[in-house]
Amino acid sequence: MVSPLSPLEDSVIAAVDSIGRAVASVESLRVGRRRGLGPFGAPATATATVIDPDGLLITNQHVVEQAARLRVHLADGRELDGEVVGGDPVTDVALVKVDATGLSAAPLGDSEQLRVGQFVLAVGHALGLPGGPTVSLGLVSALGRPLPGSDFIFEGLIQTDSAINPGNSGGPLADLSGAVVGINTAMVPFAQGVGFAIPIHAVRRIADELRQKGRVVRPWIGVSVVELRPDVARQYGLEPGSGLLVAEAVPRSPAHRAGLRAGDVIVRVGPFEVRRVRDLLEALSRFPVGADAPLTFRRRGVAQTTTVPLEENPETLPTPR
């Protein structure tokens, strides 16, 4: 006799049925040349998530980077060529287009409402195994994590113990309603039960910019800053974690024109407190390029305010051809 399914199992199965229709496999081919052996191809398999019925999919930038060709295998059995609309190396998000309409798009959830301990599902083509995507159930282990050993500082990541393996990159991390709360990006090879996903609220914003501009435009004020860790704070007679110490304000930059100088301590941008470099980057991202951002800083212990006109980060400007 078959035992009836529990409510949790019913929820998981329904969520998998819903999200599975929006999960695609991506084959990327990188072409290189070996000395004396001529050109060669290095294929790799990963995952993409359909976010628009008119053929737009999200995957990781590292999946499509330097790919000579992309082949997208949809859940309905179709195989189509993929075109990279744009990518963002800072957050590892890329937008891919296929020539198709009427696709099953994944419902997008609200990652800002996630709670540590909440059940989540990681779905993707782990290890390129045949027979459809792999599903794993786990928990949200932590929120706002940096990725160990990398420069992923623009967005805090979702840490999960759902099994994430090579090939899962670009696949959805979903809640038990089947809504996507993150895009899986990495696992730590020397750890067990530690994987990371990019929050969907960040992915949504980045995808919109990639769709409109083909790149992500980030604001820049032109400062080099140092976090006030206890050793640094002691050296300058400041309170640990009380802000960001300005090491340099680039001459003629927005910050320099607004009056910031080396030795100032930035404590707030608009309504957002600033204690870490990631805090500053995230706060600035809430304002569009061209806006005037209110900034509070301390100089020799005295609080001051100024307004900084935001410019586009020179590193994200297109290179003239």
C-alpha positions in Angstrom: 0.0 0.0 0.0 1.3 3.4 -1.0 1.4 5.9 1.8 -0.3 9.3 1.1 2.0 12.2 0.5 2.5 14.7 3.2 1.5 18.4 2.7 5.3 19.3 2.4 5.8 16.7 -0.3 2.7 17.9 -2.2 4.1 21.5 -2.0 7.6 20.4 -3.3 6.1 18.3 -6.2 3.8 21.2 -7.2 6.7 23.7 -7.1 9.0 21.4 -9.2 6.2 20.9 -11.8 5.8 24.6 -12.1 9.4 25.7 -12.2 10.6 22.8 -14.3 8.9 24.1 -17.4 11.1 27.2 -17.3 14.4 25.5 -16.8 16.6 25.1 -19.9 20.0 23.5 -20.6 22.7 25.6 -22.1 25.7 24.2 -24.1 28.5 26.7 -24.5 31.4 26.2 -26.9 34.7 28.0 -26.3 37.2 27.8 -29.2 40.9 28.0 -28.6 44.1 27.0 -30.3 46.9 24.6 -29.1 50.4 25.2 -30.3 51.1 22.7 -33.1 47.6 21.1 -32.8 45.4 23.8 -34.4 42.0 25.0 -33.1 40.0 23.0 -30.5 36.6 23.4 -28.9 35.9 23.1 -25.2 32.1 22.5 -24.6 30.4 23.0 -21.2 26.9 22.4 -20.0 25.0 24.7 -17.6 21.5 25.9 -16.9 19.3 28.9 -17.9 16.0 30.2 -16.5 13.3 31.5 -18.8 12.1 34.9 -17.5 10.1 36.1 -20.5 7.7 34.1 -22.8 9.3 35.9 -25.8 12.6 34.1 -25.5 14.6 35.8 -22.8 16.6 33.6 -20.3 18.9 34.4 -17.4 22.1 32.5 -16.8 25.5 33.2 -15.3 28.0 35.5 -17.0 30.7 32.9 -16.5 28.6 30.4 -18.5 28.5 32.6 -21.7 31.8 34.4 -21.3 34.0 34.0 -24.4 31.6 31.4 -25.8 31.8 31.1 -29.6 28.4 29.4 -29.7 25.4 28.8 -27.4 22.9 26.0 -27.9 19.8 26.2 -25.7 17.7 23.1 -25.0 14.2 24.1 -23.8 12.1 22.0 -21.5 9.6 21.4 -24.4 12.3 19.6 -26.4 13.3 22.4 -28.8 16.9 23.1 -29.4 17.7 26.7 -30.4 20.8 28.9 -30.9 21.2 31.5 -28.1 22.4 35.0 -28.5 24.0 37.0 -25.6 22.0 40.2 -25.1 24.5 41.4 -22.4 26.3 40.3 -19.3 27.6 41.7 -16.0 30.8 40.2 -14.6 30.4 41.9 -11.2 27.2 40.0 -10.3 27.7 37.0 -12.7 24.4 37.6 -14.5 23.9 37.3 -18.2 20.8 37.7 -20.4 20.3 35.3 -23.4 17.8 35.5 -26.3 16.4 32.7 -28.3 14.1 33.0 -31.3 10.9 31.6 -29.7 7.7 32.9 -28.3 5.1 31.4 -25.9 7.6 29.9 -23.6 6.8 29.0 -20.0 8.4 31.7 -17.9 9.3 31.3 -14.3 7.4 33.3 -11.8 9.7 35.7 -9.9 9.4 35.9 -6.2 10.7 38.4 -3.6 14.1 37.6 -2.3 14.0 40.6 0.1 11.4 38.7 2.1 13.5 35.5 2.5 14.2 34.2 6.0 17.1 32.1 7.2 15.7 28.5 7.7 13.2 28.8 4.9 12.9 25.8 2.5 14.2 26.3 -1.0 14.7 24.2 -4.1 17.7 24.3 -6.4 16.9 23.2 -10.0 19.4 22.7 -12.8 21.3 20.5 -15.1 23.8 19.3 -12.5 26.9 17.6 -14.0 25.1 17.7 -17.4 23.3 14.4 -16.5 20.7 13.3 -19.2 17.0 13.0 -18.5 16.0 16.5 -17.3 17.0 18.8 -14.5 18.1 17.7 -11.1 16.1 19.0 -8.0 17.5 19.3 -4.5 15.7 20.6 -1.4 17.5 22.6 1.3 17.4 25.6 3.5 18.3 29.2 3.3 21.5 29.0 5.4 22.4 32.8 5.4 21.6 36.0 3.6 23.9 38.8 2.4 26.9 36.6 2.0 30.0 37.5 0.0 31.4 34.7 -2.1 34.6 33.3 -0.5 37.7 34.0 -2.6 36.1 36.4 -5.1 35.3 40.0 -5.6 31.5 39.6 -5.5 31.0 42.6 -3.3 28.2 44.4 -5.2 25.4 42.2 -4.0 25.0 40.0 -1.0 24.4 36.4 -2.0 21.9 33.8 -0.7 23.7 30.9 1.0 21.9 27.5 0.8 22.6 23.9 1.7 20.6 22.8 -1.3 23.0 20.7 -3.4 24.5 22.9 -6.1 27.0 21.2 -8.4 28.8 22.1 -11.7 26.1 22.5 -14.3 23.6 24.1 -11.9 25.0 27.6 -12.7 22.2 29.8 -14.1 19.4 27.6 -12.7 16.6 28.8 -10.3 16.6 28.7 -6.6 12.8 28.6 -5.8 10.6 28.7 -2.8 7.9 26.1 -2.2 5.4 28.1 -4.1 7.5 27.7 -7.2 8.6 31.3 -7.3 12.2 32.1 -8.2 14.0 33.8 -5.3 17.6 33.5 -6.7 19.8 32.3 -9.6 22.3 29.7 -8.6 25.9 30.8 -9.2 28.5 28.8 -7.4 29.4 26.0 -5.0 32.5 25.8 -2.8 34.5 22.8 -3.8 36.3 22.3 -0.5 33.0 22.5 1.6 29.9 20.4 1.9 26.4 21.9 1.9 27.5 25.4 0.9 26.1 26.9 -2.3 25.3 30.4 -3.4 22.6 32.2 -5.4 22.2 35.7 -6.6 19.0 37.3 -5.1 16.2 37.7 -7.7 15.6 41.3 -6.7 19.1 42.1 -8.0 18.8 39.8 -11.0 15.5 41.5 -12.0 17.2 45.0 -11.9 20.3 43.8 -13.8 18.2 42.0 -16.5 16.2 45.1 -17.1 19.4 47.1 -17.7 20.9 44.4 -19.9 17.7 44.3 -22.0 17.7 48.1 -22.4 21.4 48.9 -22.7 23.3 45.6 -23.1 25.3 46.5 -20.0 24.9 47.6 -16.4 25.4 51.2 -15.7 26.8 51.8 -12.2 27.2 55.1 -10.4 30.6 56.4 -9.4 31.7 59.1 -7.0 35.5 58.6 -7.2 36.7 57.6 -3.7 39.0 55.0 -2.4 37.8 53.8 1.1 39.0 51.6 3.9 36.7 49.7 6.3 37.2 50.6 9.9 38.2 47.2 11.3 39.5 47.4 14.9 43.2 47.6 13.9 42.5 50.4 11.3 40.2 52.2 13.7 42.8 52.2 16.5 45.4 53.6 14.2 43.3 56.6 13.4 41.6 57.0 16.8 38.1 56.1 15.3 35.3 53.8 16.5 35.4 50.4 14.8 32.6 49.9 12.2 31.5 53.5 12.4 31.8 54.2 8.7 34.2 54.1 5.8 37.5 56.0 6.0 38.3 58.0 2.8 41.8 57.1 1.7 41.6 59.3 -1.5 39.1 61.5 -3.3 40.1 61.4 -6.9 40.9 65.0 -8.1 38.0 66.5 -10.1 35.8 63.4 -9.3 32.2 63.9 -8.1 33.3 63.3 -4.5 36.2 65.7 -4.7 33.9 68.4 -6.2 31.4 67.8 -3.4 34.1 68.5 -0.8 35.2 65.1 0.4 38.9 64.7 1.3 41.2 62.0 2.5 40.6 61.4 6.3 36.8 62.0 6.1 34.6 59.1 7.3 31.5 58.4 5.2 28.6 57.3 7.4 25.5 57.5 5.3 24.3 57.8 1.7 20.7 59.1 1.7 18.8 57.0 4.2 21.3 54.1 4.1 24.0 53.6 6.7 27.4 52.8 5.4 29.8 50.6 7.4 31.3 48.3 4.8 32.4 48.7 1.1 29.4 46.7 0.1 27.1 49.0 2.0 28.4 52.0 0.0 28.0 50.2 -3.4 24.5 49.0 -2.6 23.5 52.5 -1.4 24.8 54.2 -4.5 23.0 51.6 -6.7 19.7 52.9 -5.3 20.3 56.2 -7.1 20.4 56.6 -11.0 23.4 58.0 -12.7 22.9 61.8 -13.0 21.1 62.0 -9.6 22.4 64.0 -6.7 23.0 61.7 -3.8 22.9 63.1 -0.2 26.0 62.0 1.7 26.8 62.4 5.4 30.4 62.2 6.6 32.5 63.1 9.6 35.5 65.3 9.5 37.6 65.4 12.7 34.5 64.1 14.6 32.1 66.7 13.3 29.2 65.5 11.2 28.7 67.3 7.8 26.5 66.8 4.8 27.0 67.3 1.1 25.4 66.3 -2.2 27.4 64.2 -4.7 26.4 64.2 -8.4 26.6 60.6 -9.5 28.5 59.8 -12.7 28.8 56.5 -14.6 31.7 54.3 -13.4 34.4 54.8 -16.0 35.1 51.0 -15.9 31.6 50.3 -17.2 31.7 52.7 -20.1 31.8 51.1 -23.6 35.3 50.9 -25.1 35.5 53.0 -28.3 36.1 51.0 -31.4 
